[in-house]
Amino acid sequence: MAVSISNAFVTLFDSEVKQAYQAQRALAGLTRERSVEGSTVKFPKIGKGTATVRVPQTDVTPMSVTYSQVTATMEDYIAAEYSDIFNQAKVNFQDRAELVQVVSGAIGRRMDQVVIDALVAASSTNTVSNDIGGTDTNLNVAKLRAAKKAMDAKNVPAQNRVIIAHANNMDSLLAETAVTSADFNTVKALVQGEIDTFLGFKFVSLGDRDEGGLAIDGSNDRIVYAFHKDAVGLGMGMNQQSRVDYIPEKTSFLVASMFSAGAVAIDSDGITKITCRES
């Protein structure tokens, strides 16, 4: 009976986890994603070229564009939990909805962390200090303008710019009139208490996360990351999939969902690190 229940359950559970995972994952679709066959994926980076004056009856001058690539290595992750048959009135997986939320949440946060870790490791020269807009300040409009200026100076496309910030940083930003006033921005920030877009950036707010999230150091400094979609690559070696196995010794079903992925910074010019001092 256990085998037949497992076979009937796994398809439904897997589809529900996929739906919930896609809904809960904060950074879905905000990086350059690619399906991978193998343990690594290479993202190409093409350099710049300069047009030259055309001289009649002479050979053209090639731009000598440089080509390079960065590599993301796949890491395997799994989220698993036991479903004890004695905790159920019948062996019909009544706790399926709860397990779906727990497992999909764990997968979504870990997938986000793969991207965050790539941003942390990026060697970008675009930095905004915590003294912009005042001494030892949290996130503010002056820092957003500095980040925008840094990316504009590197000719980063205006579309598909993202900022990942902690809830504490977003709270500080919401205290600024330029963000919440209808004279400067839409009233969404004032009415709903959230910021969707500002100065061309799409905002993603994260809370404290066991996976690491946006870490804070001993000086209460936290790095907020502004980046362009094409500046970060995410390789999917194995997309999310689930399975359910009955473990007799545990008198439980082992419900597990897993994936394999890796991320890497492709172009550091498209990444800006903003230091914010939290009080």
C-alpha positions as a printed NumPy array, in Angstrom:
array([[  0.   ,   0.   ,   0.   ],
       [  2.821,   2.392,   0.839],
       [  4.286,   2.153,  -2.643],
       [  0.976,   2.852,  -4.367],
       [  0.279,   5.824,  -2.112],
       [  3.755,   7.182,  -2.767],
       [  3.343,   6.905,  -6.542],
       [ -0.032,   8.614,  -6.426],
       [  1.167,  11.349,  -4.109],
       [  4.461,  12.377,  -5.68 ],
       [  3.042,  13.817,  -8.913],
       [  0.572,  16.042,  -7.093],
       [  3.09 ,  17.082,  -4.462],
       [  5.737,  17.926,  -7.068],
       [  3.365,  20.115,  -9.083],
       [  2.182,  21.945,  -5.965],
       [  5.743,  22.573,  -4.814],
       [  6.665,  23.933,  -8.236],
       [  3.736,  26.348,  -8.155],
       [  4.434,  27.537,  -4.616],
       [  8.194,  27.726,  -5.189],
       [  7.764,  29.906,  -8.253],
       [  5.437,  32.183,  -6.311],
       [  7.641,  32.499,  -3.211],
       [ 11.047,  32.886,  -4.812],
       [ 11.967,  36.588,  -4.635],
       [ 14.559,  36.813,  -7.428],
       [ 12.901,  34.688, -10.099],
       [ 13.449,  36.097, -13.582],
       [ 15.75 ,  38.902, -12.404],
       [ 19.002,  37.342, -13.648],
       [ 20.206,  35.789, -16.897],
       [ 19.097,  32.165, -16.562],
       [ 20.253,  29.176, -18.564],
       [ 19.543,  25.451, -18.472],
       [ 22.685,  23.387, -18.02 ],
       [ 23.784,  19.895, -18.983],
       [ 26.803,  19.094, -16.882],
       [ 28.445,  20.446, -13.754],
       [ 29.335,  23.914, -15.052],
       [ 27.983,  26.572, -17.373],
       [ 29.938,  29.307, -19.154],
       [ 28.411,  32.742, -19.679],
       [ 30.053,  34.742, -22.504],
       [ 31.107,  38.348, -22.102],
       [ 31.805,  40.468, -25.176],
       [ 33.906,  43.613, -24.918],
       [ 33.276,  47.031, -26.443],
       [ 34.185,  48.278, -29.882],
       [ 34.785,  51.721, -31.39 ],
       [ 33.809,  52.815, -34.878],
       [ 36.544,  54.437, -37.   ],
       [ 36.56 ,  56.822, -39.944],
       [ 36.056,  55.104, -43.278],
       [ 38.866,  55.93 , -45.691],
       [ 37.981,  55.186, -49.342],
       [ 39.912,  52.401, -51.058],
       [ 41.576,  51.202, -47.851],
       [ 41.147,  48.111, -45.743],
       [ 38.636,  48.348, -42.928],
       [ 39.987,  48.604, -39.41 ],
       [ 38.678,  45.81 , -37.176],
       [ 37.459,  46.809, -33.739],
       [ 39.414,  43.968, -32.083],
       [ 36.538,  43.161, -29.758],
       [ 37.59 ,  40.971, -26.865],
       [ 35.701,  37.84 , -25.917],
       [ 35.788,  36.273, -22.461],
       [ 33.639,  34.043, -20.319],
       [ 32.838,  33.328, -16.705],
       [ 31.931,  29.968, -15.246],
       [ 29.228,  29.004, -12.763],
       [ 29.585,  25.676, -10.985],
       [ 26.474,  23.694, -10.135],
       [ 25.785,  22.847,  -6.495],
       [ 23.189,  20.302,  -5.394],
       [ 20.541,  21.21 ,  -2.808],
       [ 17.736,  19.281,  -1.168],
       [ 14.84 ,  20.127,   1.163],
       [ 13.409,  17.075,   2.9  ],
       [ 11.065,  16.257,   5.778],
       [  9.368,  13.18 ,   7.205],
       [  5.589,  12.778,   7.161],
       [  4.764,  10.43 ,  10.035],
       [  1.776,   8.188,   9.361],
       [  0.848,   8.237,  13.051],
       [  0.385,  11.999,  12.864],
       [ -2.36 ,  11.55 ,  10.305],
       [ -5.906,  10.296,  10.796],
       [ -5.41 ,   8.245,   7.64 ],
       [ -2.531,   7.654,   5.295],
       [ -3.75 ,  10.337,   2.913],
       [ -1.146,  13.069,   3.441],
       [ -3.377,  15.56 ,   5.169],
       [ -0.31 ,  17.624,   5.967],
       [  0.53 ,  17.942,   2.277],
       [ -0.34 ,  21.651,   2.141],
       [  1.956,  22.407,   5.068],
       [  4.805,  20.368,   3.616],
       [  4.392,  22.09 ,   0.255],
       [  4.82 ,  25.49 ,   1.892],
       [  7.806,  24.427,   4.001],
       [  9.65 ,  22.658,   1.197],
       [  8.932,  25.227,  -1.505],
       [  9.916,  28.072,   0.818],
       [ 13.228,  26.379,   1.585],
       [ 13.927,  25.843,  -2.113],
       [ 13.003,  29.41 ,  -3.053],
       [ 15.181,  30.975,  -0.359],
       [ 18.132,  28.767,  -1.27 ],
       [ 17.764,  29.632,  -4.951],
       [ 17.776,  33.33 ,  -4.026],
       [ 20.869,  32.783,  -1.885],
       [ 22.734,  31.243,  -4.821],
       [ 22.267,  34.567,  -6.637],
       [ 23.086,  36.676,  -3.553],
       [ 26.322,  34.743,  -2.999],
       [ 27.353,  35.521,  -6.585],
       [ 26.717,  39.227,  -5.96 ],
       [ 28.763,  39.107,  -2.751],
       [ 31.662,  37.472,  -4.591],
       [ 31.569,  39.999,  -7.451],
       [ 34.626,  42.268,  -7.672],
       [ 32.809,  45.44 ,  -8.661],
       [ 34.425,  48.879,  -8.591],
       [ 30.983,  50.482,  -8.372],
       [ 30.562,  51.226,  -4.665],
       [ 28.503,  53.666,  -2.623],
       [ 29.775,  54.368,   0.899],
       [ 27.665,  54.662,   4.033],
       [ 28.564,  58.364,   4.25 ],
       [ 26.518,  59.338,   1.202],
       [ 23.54 ,  61.475,   2.235],
       [ 25.022,  61.936,   5.725],
       [ 27.512,  60.284,   8.044],
       [ 26.955,  56.558,   8.601],
       [ 23.539,  56.564,   6.939],
       [ 21.108,  53.823,   6.067],
       [ 19.576,  53.52 ,   2.604],
       [ 18.454,  56.891,   1.273],
       [ 17.692,  58.663,  -1.995],
       [ 21.199,  60.12 ,  -2.187],
       [ 22.642,  56.604,  -2.23 ],
       [ 20.177,  55.515,  -4.896],
       [ 21.191,  58.489,  -7.026],
       [ 24.859,  57.588,  -6.525],
       [ 24.173,  54.001,  -7.569],
       [ 22.261,  55.19 , -10.609],
       [ 25.088,  57.557, -11.531],
       [ 27.671,  54.766, -11.234],
       [ 25.683,  52.506, -13.532],
       [ 24.867,  55.297, -15.981],
       [ 28.578,  56.132, -16.203],
       [ 29.298,  52.525, -17.187],
       [ 26.512,  52.674, -19.823],
       [ 24.489,  49.99 , -18.092],
       [ 21.072,  49.742, -19.81 ],
       [ 18.324,  51.59 , -17.971],
       [ 15.907,  48.675, -18.256],
       [ 16.019,  45.595, -15.996],
       [ 17.858,  47.233, -13.097],
       [ 17.236,  45.65 ,  -9.69 ],
       [ 18.004,  46.524,  -6.076],
       [ 18.021,  43.879,  -3.338],
       [ 17.684,  45.394,   0.134],
       [ 16.909,  44.214,   3.638],
       [ 13.648,  45.182,   5.322],
       [ 15.601,  47.533,   7.629],
       [ 17.008,  49.382,   4.634],
       [ 13.595,  49.645,   3.016],
       [ 12.158,  51.068,   6.224],
       [ 14.791,  53.796,   6.183],
       [ 14.067,  54.586,   2.552],
       [ 10.343,  54.854,   3.224],
       [ 11.082,  57.643,   5.697],
       [ 12.203,  59.925,   2.86 ],
       [  9.663,  62.36 ,   1.463],
       [ 10.965,  61.97 ,  -2.079],
       [  9.969,  58.305,  -1.974],
       [  6.531,  58.558,  -0.393],
       [  5.301,  61.913,  -1.717],
       [  3.064,  61.927,  -4.772],
       [  5.001,  65.009,  -5.904],
       [  8.028,  62.8  ,  -6.545],
       [  6.715,  59.262,  -6.838],
       [  3.511,  57.257,  -7.071],
       [  1.454,  57.049,  -3.886],
       [  1.896,  53.259,  -3.752],
       [  4.782,  53.58 ,  -1.295],
       [  2.662,  55.706,   1.032],
       [ -0.573,  53.729,   0.758],
       [  0.802,  50.165,   0.736],
       [  4.037,  50.744,   2.647],
       [  6.176,  49.23 ,  -0.083],
       [  8.372,  50.378,  -2.942],
       [  8.127,  48.675,  -6.31 ],
       [ 10.227,  50.897,  -8.56 ],
       [ 12.13 ,  54.133,  -8.01 ],
       [ 14.826,  55.885, -10.075],
       [ 14.527,  53.083, -12.614],
       [ 15.278,  50.302, -10.112],
       [ 12.946,  47.413,  -9.287],
       [ 13.107,  46.83 ,  -5.533],
       [ 13.176,  43.428,  -3.851],
       [ 12.884,  43.444,  -0.055],
       [ 14.298,  40.54 ,   1.958],
       [ 14.017,  39.766,   5.657],
       [ 16.356,  37.814,   7.908],
       [ 17.113,  34.409,   6.409],
       [ 18.744,  31.31 ,   7.855],
       [ 20.448,  30.789,   4.486],
       [ 22.389,  34.024,   5.015],
       [ 20.368,  36.615,   3.139],
       [ 22.   ,  40.041,   3.102],
       [ 24.525,  39.768,   5.908],
       [ 25.26 ,  42.534,   8.412],
       [ 28.724,  43.013,   9.917],
       [ 29.902,  43.988,  13.387],
       [ 29.629,  47.687,  12.576],
       [ 25.949,  47.283,  11.616],
       [ 26.885,  47.81 ,   7.981],
       [ 24.876,  45.879,   5.42 ],
       [ 25.563,  45.75 ,   1.676],
       [ 22.612,  46.467,  -0.594],
       [ 23.071,  45.296,  -4.179],
       [ 22.014,  47.118,  -7.324],
       [ 22.525,  45.148, -10.508],
       [ 21.409,  44.715, -14.089],
       [ 19.701,  41.507, -15.128],
       [ 22.416,  40.577, -17.623],
       [ 25.207,  41.223, -15.096],
       [ 24.436,  38.025, -13.157],
       [ 24.08 ,  34.537, -14.613],
       [ 22.147,  31.658, -13.044],
       [ 22.628,  28.15 , -14.364],
       [ 20.041,  25.447, -13.658],
       [ 21.667,  22.023, -13.742],
       [ 18.526,  20.312, -12.483],
       [ 15.296,  22.196, -12.064],
       [ 13.215,  21.647,  -8.973],
       [ 11.781,  18.125,  -8.708],
       [ 10.27 ,  16.098,  -5.873],
       [  9.933,  12.542,  -4.708],
       [  8.238,  10.667,  -1.872],
       [  9.604,   7.446,  -0.368],
       [  8.193,   5.317,   2.429],
       [ 10.798,   4.579,   5.119],
       [  9.604,   1.584,   7.186],
       [ 12.089,   2.177,  10.011],
       [ 10.634,   5.673,  10.454],
       [  7.007,   4.629,   9.803],
       [  7.003,   7.79 ,   7.739],
       [  7.143,   9.061,   4.218],
       [ 10.297,  11.003,   3.35 ],
       [  9.139,  13.966,   1.297],
       [ 12.002,  15.609,  -0.57 ],
       [ 12.449,  18.284,  -3.212],
       [ 15.77 ,  19.071,  -4.846],
       [ 17.557,  21.139,  -7.46 ],
       [ 21.049,  21.874,  -8.773],
       [ 22.134,  25.399,  -9.646],
       [ 25.018,  27.847,  -9.706],
       [ 25.366,  31.594, -10.222],
       [ 28.188,  33.934, -11.175],
       [ 28.745,  37.631, -11.808],
       [ 29.104,  38.109, -15.565],
       [ 29.855,  41.83 , -15.792],
       [ 30.977,  43.7  , -12.676],
       [ 30.213,  47.031, -14.368],
       [ 26.55 ,  46.159, -13.997],
       [ 26.789,  45.585, -10.218],
       [ 26.897,  48.318,  -7.558],
       [ 27.453,  47.662,  -3.865],
       [ 25.754,  50.137,  -1.524],
       [ 26.908,  50.177,   2.094],
       [ 24.166,  51.025,   4.602],
       [ 24.686,  51.649,   8.307],
       [ 21.772,  50.413,  10.373],
       [ 21.109,  51.92 ,  13.773]])
